Amino acid sequence: MLKSGKYLLVALCLSALVSVKGQRYTTANAHSHNDYEQHVPFYKAWENGFGSIEADVFLVDANLIVAHDSSELKSGRTLDSLYLVPLRRCIEKNGGFVYADKTRALQLMIDIKSEAGSTLDRLVEVLNGYTALINSSSLRIVISGNRPAASQFALYPSWIFFDGDFRINYSRLALERVQMFSDNFARYSSWDGTGNISAEDKKQLLRMISFSHRMGKKIRFWNAPDTPEAWRTFIGLEVDYINTDKIEGLARFLSSSP
């Protein structure tokens, strides 16, 4: 967890409080985890109005290849073909917005699996060729996985943001480039998503959720149970993004929930 310090105190004073209390959860609160493993990458989550989509990338001979690990690398599965070109089509079709509903936004989380600096530099170079994406007010590019040191965040274009790590004590300047915080659910609980989560585990999760919201940031837990009972619990805990591999199941659940 972040240690308290002068930077943290300043950030807490300057950051706006974020609360989802009383908010009705929709697929805008849904995160398509490892979306590229879906039968139809990007479009399945997009058609269901997801607020966040994740793609893992490796830098291979100047190409950004989408895969979970190095044994799955295939030349045709590029970030361009699976995500950037489809996104450009949607944005051009919707007059500069990702969704026809202009109140909706999308977070494209790019999880860097190869060396951080060279991969991110190449990503910035590629994205500079997609002006429709970097100029869209409804799209946010967020870097996760291997990231540069927080002290270097400000060196990247203003349209690049970063996934936060609770173990890092961010300066105020670096914190401005942190879009949200993600953490491993297993650090706080071994609950499998059936029955009820223990009071102690809930307390640990609430501590991190409250901390993130005090920082003015949203939060997501990965490696988390992916069941209706888990989704219901995360909503009750006010987790901002619900991590899922079950796009249609979560979409149906959210559309039927009061």
Buried (B, 14 or more C-beta within 10 A) or exposed (E): EBEEEEBBEEBBEEBEEBEBEEEEBBBBBBBBBBBBBBEEBBEBBBEBBBBBBBBBBBBBEEBBBBBBEEEBBEEEBBBBEBBBBBBBEBBEEBEBBBBEEEEBBBBBBBBBBBEBBEBBBBBBEBBEEBEBBBEBEBBBBBBBBBBBEBEBBEEBEEBBBBBBBBEBBBBBEBBBBBBBBBBEBEEBBEBEBEEEBEEEBBEEBBEBBEBBBEBBBBBBBBEBBBBBBBBBBBBEBBBBBBBBEBBEBBBEBBEEEE
